[in-house]
Amino acid sequence: MNDDLLTLLRKVDTPTVCNAIEVAQGGRGFDRFTKGTVLCSDPDTGAIVGYARTARIAAVNPPTEPADVIKARRMDYYRHMAEGPRPGVAVVEDLDGQNAVGAFWGEINTTVHKGFGLSGALTNGVMRDLGDLPPNFPVIAGSIGPSHGFVHVREIGTPVRVFGMVVKDGDLIHADRHGALIIPNADIPNLAAAIHTLLANEKLVLDPARVEGFDFDAFEKAWTEFEAART
């Protein structure tokens, strides 16, 4: 991913990228995106773009392994997050699922991850400290809660599932208030052109619809042009 594409991806929302991938692929059917409603800690910041650094946590029950094993794995987790390609995104599955209670993403943890150079976090788990999270580090989470519970790291660098989307370590992620998706490697070379094509096609309807006096006849003409141009 070159710098020009990265800049463009940060400017557009995730639905635009989702549609643009279908333009790049030449048809509908792309399905590597999250399903369901997400919460975003800072929806006005814009999109999170980066390569996934994955892990799994749990918090409902205390860990059963020895304390020194848990502490060592926690340090291995932070080492994993501090390393790897940049830009990076923390993608962390909470194994407690809908019963998740442990807010792994609070003021301290988000500040640490931002300091590592990560662009944000995607998790099906819990976030907190919403007024104190660092700027320009959005967290997209499944819920909000006050406690960290018995949160501990279970796995590092393994495939994870968040909001129905399976993510492998190193996958290229685009995420915002709408959810997240994985950009297929095969589509990266054509993605910038696809985004520009998509935005131009949308203007075929949007521009006429914003003109005073827009009516069905104007809509029918615009929509016919739009249908002919779009995927």
N, C-alpha and C positions, 0 to 999 in steps of 0.2 A: 504494500500500500504506500503510494507516494504522498508527499506533503500536500499536493493540490487536492487529491481525493480526500485526504483526512480533513482538510479545511472545509471542503464541500459537505462532507458527511456531518460535520458538526453544525452546519447551518440549517440542515433540513431535518424534519421530524421523522420518526420511525415509520408511520404510515406511508410517507413518500418513498422511503427506501424500500419498503415492502412491495409497493407497486412498481418501483423502478427495477427491482430484481425480476419481476415478471416481464417487463419490457426487455430486459437483457436476455431473458430465457426464451422470449418469443411466444409466451402463452401463459395462461393462468394455471395455478396448481401449486405454487410455492407454499410450503407449510412449515418451515423451520422458524416458527415464531411462538411467543407465549400465548396461552389461552386463559381467559379470565381477567378479573379486575386487579390492577396493581395500585399501590400507593407510592407517590413520589415525594421525597422530602423537600425538594426545591424545583418545582415544575418550571420555573422561569429561567433556570440556568441553561437549558437546552439539552442537546443529546449527549449521551455518554457513548464514546467510541473507543474500542480497544480490544486487545487480545485477552481472552479469558484466562484468569488464574483461578482454578477451581479448588473447592474443598467442601467437606460435609461436617456439620455440627449437630449437636443435640443438647437439650437443656431441661426437659421435663423431669428426668430422673438423674440422680447423681451418677457419675462414672463408676464403673466397677473395677477398672484397672488400677494398678498402683499409682500413687500420686506422682512419683518420679516419671512414670511413663507418660502420664497426661501432660506434665510440665514440659517434657522433652518434645512431645508432639506439637505442643503449642508453639514452641520456639521454631520447630521445623516448619510450621504453618507460616509464621511471620517471615522466615527466610525465603520460603516459596513465593510469598507475595512481594517481597522486596526484589526478587530476581525476575528474569524472563523478559520477553520483548515489550517494548513500549510503543505506543500507549497501551496501558493494561487496564483491565476491569476485573474486580473481584466478583466471582460468581460462586455463591455459597448456598448450598442446599441445607435447609433445616430438616433433619430426618423426622422431627416431630410433626411435620406437615400442618394440617389444620389445627392441631392441638399445640402448636408452638407458643411458648410463653417466654423464652429467654431472648432478651434484646441484645444480640451480639453487636448491633450497630448503634452505638451511642457516641458521645462527644470524644472520648479517648480513642476508641477504635477507628473511627472515621478519620480523625486527625492523624493517627499513625499511618493509615493506608494512603492518605493524601500525601503525607511526607515521603512515602515510598515511591511516589510518582504515578500512582494509579488515578484513573479518571473518575471513578465512581464505583458503586457496588450494586449488584443485582442479587436478590435473595427472596426466597419464598417465606423467610422467617420474619423476625420482629426488629423494629427500630425504635429508638427513643431519643430524648434530649433534642427535640426538634428545633428549639430555639437556640441551641448552642452548637449545632453541627457546623463544620468549617464551610466557608463559601466555595462554590465551584467544585463540590464533591457530592453530586446527587446520590441518594440511596433510593433504589426502587425495591420495595419490600411488600410482603404479604399482609402485615399488620403493624399496629403501634401498641406498645405496652410499657409499663414502668419498670419491670424487673429483668435482671439477667438470668434468673433461675439458676440451674446447675450447668450453665453453658460450657461446653467443652468440645474440642476438635476431635472428630472421629477419623476422617480420611483427608488426604492431601493429594491434589493433582489427578484424582480419578474423575471419570465422567459423572456429571450431576444432572438432576432433573429439577427445573424450576418452572412453575406454572405450565407444566406439561411439555416443556422444551428441554431436550437432552443436549447438554453442552459438554464438549470435550476441552480439556486444557489446551489453549492455543487457538480456539475458534475465534473468529473476528465478530465482535458483538456491536450492535447498534441498539440503543435503548433510550427511552424517555418516558414521559407520563403515560403514554399509551401502552407500554410494554416493551418487549425486546425481540430481537431476531438475530439469527446467525447469517452472516453474509458468506455465501459459498465461495470458495477460492476461485472456482472456474469463472465466476461472474465479476470478479474484481477488475479485470482489464477493461470491461465494457460498462462498468457501473456509472462512471461520471457522465458518459454520453447518454446513457439510459435515463439518468436523473434529469438532464437538460431536455431531453425529448419529452419526458413525462410532463415537466413543468410547462413546456411550450404547448403541448396538447391540451392541458387543463385550461389554459388561457383562451382556447377556442370557445369555451362555454362561459368561463368566469368573466371575461371582458364584456361580452354582450349583456350578460345577466346584471351587470352593475350599471348599465346605461339606463337613464330615465326613459320610460316608455317601453321597456322590454315587455314583450307579449309572447303568446304561444307561437306565432309565426316566426318571430325572431329566434325563439327557443328551438323550434323545429329545424331551422336552417343551421343554427350553431351546433345542435346535437348531431345532425347528419355529418357535419364536418368532423366533429369530435369522434364519432363512431368510426369513421373512415381512417382516422389517424391513430387511434389508440390500439393497445393490445387487446 
